[in-house]
């Protein structure tokens, strides 16, 4: 007995991903071929499209902080210059660097999957990402420990709730073959490595999110480490931010 009729369809679970544009190009093409002859999937696509279109008006809009646009641009420019400085082979690491790069990329891939799942379930993530009016943000002026930098070099750790973002200005680029790495210091004296690696643009500006919660973190440090990061610091910190300040 056939199970390809409108009541049963082995491809019905793909409909949500298709509506969100989350399918790879080849899978989307195959699903469109199936869709042409499947009434069940056509009905699912119609219902999911109506729900997805309504998400934008389902809750009040939350205005983004004025500085958000500038911070996003700074991240994009810094990462572009970091990749340019690393050379054309930067996206094809070998050996240990390959697994390290996967660790760096995984949070971003996970975030994309979380956003897609939130849309499919009718969740609105804008208020979570941008924060609500009841969550205050405080700025901690970090200490620049590296000698010989520009007199106007600065670093600020913005803490919203239990999460932080580090912004630097007029900071020199990392030495050749190195990248800035973020560390966390908790109750133990030894700094804990994070997968937050960053560089700065031509103006010395950069922005990086401190991974995870800052609960229990006493200090956030930055060192210049070999490209790909290091499990233990190989150089003295150049930036230190006391989270309790």
C-alpha positions as a Python dict, from the first residue, in 0.01 Angstrom:
ca = {
    (1, 'X'): (0, 0, 0),
    (2, 'X'): (138, 340, -91),
    (3, 'X'): (203, 596, 185),
    (4, 'X'): (277, 889, -45),
    (5, 'X'): (-71, 1038, -32),
    (6, 'X'): (-181, 1355, 151),
    (7, 'X'): (-218, 1182, 491),
    (8, 'X'): (135, 1042, 504),
    (9, 'X'): (458, 1198, 379),
    (10, 'X'): (813, 1119, 474),
    (11, 'X'): (921, 1472, 372),
    (12, 'X'): (672, 1668, 583),
    (13, 'X'): (933, 1750, 850),
    (14, 'X'): (1139, 1929, 584),
    (15, 'X'): (870, 2188, 524),
    (16, 'X'): (961, 2409, 821),
    (17, 'X'): (1328, 2422, 722),
    (18, 'X'): (1227, 2501, 363),
    (19, 'X'): (1004, 2792, 470),
    (20, 'X'): (1289, 2935, 680),
    (21, 'X'): (1537, 2901, 394),
    (22, 'X'): (1751, 2667, 606),
    (23, 'X'): (1787, 2386, 351),
    (24, 'X'): (2105, 2351, 143),
    (25, 'X'): (2051, 2435, -223),
    (26, 'X'): (2054, 2074, -342),
    (27, 'X'): (1809, 1961, -71),
    (28, 'X'): (1580, 2256, -143),
    (29, 'X'): (1575, 2160, -513),
    (30, 'X'): (1487, 1799, -432),
    (31, 'X'): (1212, 1911, -195),
    (32, 'X'): (1065, 2144, -460),
    (33, 'X'): (1044, 1848, -700),
    (34, 'X'): (862, 1650, -431),
    (35, 'X'): (642, 1949, -345),
    (36, 'X'): (501, 1970, -698),
    (37, 'X'): (317, 1640, -648),
    (38, 'X'): (250, 1630, -272),
    (39, 'X'): (-71, 1790, -146),
    (40, 'X'): (28, 1727, 218),
    (41, 'X'): (352, 1925, 186),
    (42, 'X'): (180, 2199, -13),
    (43, 'X'): (-68, 2240, 274),
    (44, 'X'): (214, 2244, 531),
    (45, 'X'): (408, 2505, 334),
    (46, 'X'): (101, 2728, 314),
    (47, 'X'): (27, 2704, 688),
    (48, 'X'): (390, 2755, 794),
    (49, 'X'): (433, 3053, 561),
    (50, 'X'): (133, 3227, 713),
    (51, 'X'): (273, 3168, 1064),
    (52, 'X'): (623, 3284, 968),
    (53, 'X'): (491, 3602, 806),
    (54, 'X'): (296, 3683, 1123),
    (55, 'X'): (595, 3656, 1357),
    (56, 'X'): (714, 4007, 1283),
    (57, 'X'): (391, 4160, 1418),
    (58, 'X'): (324, 3907, 1694),
    (59, 'X'): (496, 4108, 1970),
    (60, 'X'): (594, 4472, 2025),
    (61, 'X'): (918, 4569, 1858),
    (62, 'X'): (1216, 4636, 2086),
    (63, 'X'): (1448, 4913, 1963),
    (64, 'X'): (1811, 4817, 1927),
    (65, 'X'): (2069, 5003, 2137),
    (66, 'X'): (2216, 5296, 1940),
    (67, 'X'): (2568, 5151, 1957),
    (68, 'X'): (2468, 4807, 1824),
    (69, 'X'): (2515, 4894, 1456),
    (70, 'X'): (2865, 5028, 1514),
    (71, 'X'): (2963, 4723, 1718),
    (72, 'X'): (2841, 4483, 1449),
    (73, 'X'): (3035, 4674, 1181),
    (74, 'X'): (3347, 4667, 1399),
    (75, 'X'): (3320, 4288, 1437),
    (76, 'X'): (3276, 4239, 1061),
    (77, 'X'): (3569, 4464, 974),
    (78, 'X'): (3797, 4311, 1238),
    (79, 'X'): (3725, 3955, 1127),
    (80, 'X'): (3772, 4048, 761),
    (81, 'X'): (4113, 4195, 833),
    (82, 'X'): (4202, 3896, 1048),
    (83, 'X'): (4125, 3656, 763),
    (84, 'X'): (4312, 3875, 516),
    (85, 'X'): (4618, 3881, 740),
    (86, 'X'): (4599, 3503, 787),
    (87, 'X'): (4626, 3440, 413),
    (88, 'X'): (4426, 3233, 163),
    (89, 'X'): (4480, 2907, 354),
    (90, 'X'): (4310, 3036, 670),
    (91, 'X'): (3986, 2853, 595),
    (92, 'X'): (4166, 2522, 541),
    (93, 'X'): (4352, 2461, 869),
    (94, 'X'): (4544, 2140, 925),
    (95, 'X'): (4599, 1916, 1229),
    (96, 'X'): (4527, 2077, 1565),
    (97, 'X'): (4432, 2406, 1407),
    (98, 'X'): (4142, 2232, 1229),
    (99, 'X'): (3979, 2111, 1550),
    (100, 'X'): (4041, 2447, 1715),
    (101, 'X'): (3870, 2627, 1429),
    (102, 'X'): (3569, 2400, 1464),
    (103, 'X'): (3543, 2507, 1827),
    (104, 'X'): (3547, 2869, 1720),
    (105, 'X'): (3283, 2821, 1455),
    (106, 'X'): (3049, 2595, 1651),
    (107, 'X'): (2886, 2871, 1866),
    (108, 'X'): (2799, 3067, 1552),
    (109, 'X'): (2652, 2763, 1381),
    (110, 'X'): (2463, 2676, 1697),
    (111, 'X'): (2324, 3029, 1716),
    (112, 'X'): (2194, 3004, 1359),
    (113, 'X'): (2026, 2673, 1436),
    (114, 'X'): (1873, 2817, 1754),
    (115, 'X'): (1729, 3115, 1567),
    (116, 'X'): (1579, 2889, 1301),
    (117, 'X'): (1427, 2661, 1561),
    (118, 'X'): (1288, 2961, 1745),
    (119, 'X'): (1112, 3083, 1432),
    (120, 'X'): (972, 2739, 1360),
    (121, 'X'): (828, 2721, 1712),
    (122, 'X'): (691, 3076, 1701),
    (123, 'X'): (951, 3219, 1938),
    (124, 'X'): (1063, 3577, 1892),
    (125, 'X'): (1434, 3604, 1965),
    (126, 'X'): (1473, 3976, 1901),
    (127, 'X'): (1387, 4070, 2257),
    (128, 'X'): (1639, 3818, 2390),
    (129, 'X'): (1922, 3929, 2163),
    (130, 'X'): (1866, 4300, 2213),
    (131, 'X'): (1780, 4278, 2579),
    (132, 'X'): (1485, 4425, 2765),
    (133, 'X'): (1445, 4755, 2941),
    (134, 'X'): (1466, 4580, 3281),
    (135, 'X'): (1823, 4456, 3221),
    (136, 'X'): (2082, 4723, 3285),
    (137, 'X'): (2423, 4747, 3123),
    (138, 'X'): (2734, 4866, 3303),
    (139, 'X'): (3069, 4949, 3153),
    (140, 'X'): (3396, 4840, 3316),
    (141, 'X'): (3706, 5029, 3208),
    (142, 'X'): (3973, 4768, 3151),
    (143, 'X'): (4341, 4824, 3220),
    (144, 'X'): (4585, 4834, 2927),
    (145, 'X'): (4893, 4645, 3045),
    (146, 'X'): (5099, 4648, 2725),
    (147, 'X'): (5367, 4915, 2720),
    (148, 'X'): (5434, 5130, 2417),
    (149, 'X'): (5075, 5146, 2290),
    (150, 'X'): (4904, 5468, 2187),
    (151, 'X'): (4818, 5695, 2478),
    (152, 'X'): (4452, 5687, 2378),
    (153, 'X'): (4432, 5308, 2363),
    (154, 'X'): (4137, 5183, 2568),
    (155, 'X'): (3927, 4877, 2642),
    (156, 'X'): (3580, 4855, 2791),
    (157, 'X'): (3392, 4550, 2912),
    (158, 'X'): (3017, 4602, 2876),
    (159, 'X'): (2827, 4373, 3112),
    (160, 'X'): (2455, 4311, 3061),
    (161, 'X'): (2312, 4070, 3314),
    (162, 'X'): (2562, 3782, 3327),
    (163, 'X'): (2708, 3840, 2981),
    (164, 'X'): (2986, 4064, 2858),
    (165, 'X'): (3120, 4224, 2540),
    (166, 'X'): (3473, 4360, 2515),
    (167, 'X'): (3531, 4672, 2303),
    (168, 'X'): (3883, 4798, 2228),
    (169, 'X'): (4000, 5119, 2061),
    (170, 'X'): (4337, 5231, 1923),
    (171, 'X'): (4490, 4896, 2009),
    (172, 'X'): (4781, 4775, 1791),
    (173, 'X'): (4729, 4471, 1572),
    (174, 'X'): (4856, 4140, 1714),
    (175, 'X'): (5214, 4050, 1621),
    (176, 'X'): (5259, 3855, 1297),
    (177, 'X'): (5123, 3502, 1329),
    (178, 'X'): (4928, 3583, 1644),
    (179, 'X'): (4572, 3669, 1741),
    (180, 'X'): (4413, 3816, 2050),
    (181, 'X'): (4258, 3553, 2279),
    (182, 'X'): (4011, 3615, 2564),
    (183, 'X'): (4063, 3440, 2901),
    (184, 'X'): (3849, 3415, 3213),
    (185, 'X'): (3976, 3403, 3570),
    (186, 'X'): (3746, 3250, 3829),
    (187, 'X'): (3812, 3117, 4179),
    (188, 'X'): (4124, 2939, 4052),
    (189, 'X'): (4430, 3146, 3974),
    (190, 'X'): (4496, 2990, 3634),
    (191, 'X'): (4316, 3167, 3346),
    (192, 'X'): (4062, 2957, 3156),
    (193, 'X'): (4087, 2974, 2774),
    (194, 'X'): (3781, 3068, 2569),
    (195, 'X'): (3710, 3025, 2199),
    (196, 'X'): (3688, 3405, 2160),
    (197, 'X'): (3966, 3508, 1920),
    (198, 'X'): (3976, 3852, 1759),
    (199, 'X'): (4188, 4115, 1591),
    (200, 'X'): (4144, 4487, 1533),
    (201, 'X'): (4078, 4693, 1222),
    (202, 'X'): (4306, 4956, 1074),
    (203, 'X'): (4188, 5207, 1338),
    (204, 'X'): (4272, 4967, 1620),
    (205, 'X'): (3905, 4900, 1702),
    (206, 'X'): (3758, 4559, 1776),
    (207, 'X'): (3460, 4397, 1949),
    (208, 'X'): (3428, 4044, 2084),
    (209, 'X'): (3164, 3871, 2295),
    (210, 'X'): (3295, 3694, 2605),
    (211, 'X'): (3160, 3338, 2573),
    (212, 'X'): (2914, 3209, 2831),
    (213, 'X'): (2809, 3358, 3160),
    (214, 'X'): (3034, 3585, 3365),
    (215, 'X'): (2887, 3446, 3686),
    (216, 'X'): (3183, 3341, 3899),
    (217, 'X'): (3433, 3518, 3671),
    (218, 'X'): (3646, 3771, 3857),
    (219, 'X'): (3856, 3898, 3569),
    (220, 'X'): (3866, 3894, 3190),
    (221, 'X'): (4211, 3894, 3028),
    (222, 'X'): (4343, 3928, 2674),
    (223, 'X'): (4675, 3791, 2547),
    (224, 'X'): (4838, 3765, 2202),
    (225, 'X'): (4853, 3395, 2115),
    (226, 'X'): (4954, 3190, 1809),
    (227, 'X'): (4693, 3194, 1534),
    (228, 'X'): (4422, 2944, 1625),
    (229, 'X'): (4452, 3012, 1999),
    (230, 'X'): (4634, 2842, 2283),
    (231, 'X'): (4516, 2625, 2576),
    (232, 'X'): (4749, 2813, 2813),
    (233, 'X'): (4880, 3172, 2791),
    (234, 'X'): (5214, 3203, 2613),
    (235, 'X'): (5248, 3577, 2680),
    (236, 'X'): (5161, 3821, 2954),
    (237, 'X'): (4812, 3980, 2944),
    (238, 'X'): (4780, 4305, 2755),
    (239, 'X'): (4427, 4379, 2880),
    (240, 'X'): (4270, 4307, 3219),
    (241, 'X'): (3909, 4385, 3317),
    (242, 'X'): (3789, 4333, 3675),
    (243, 'X'): (3423, 4231, 3655),
    (244, 'X'): (3350, 4342, 4013),
    (245, 'X'): (3453, 4703, 3946),
}
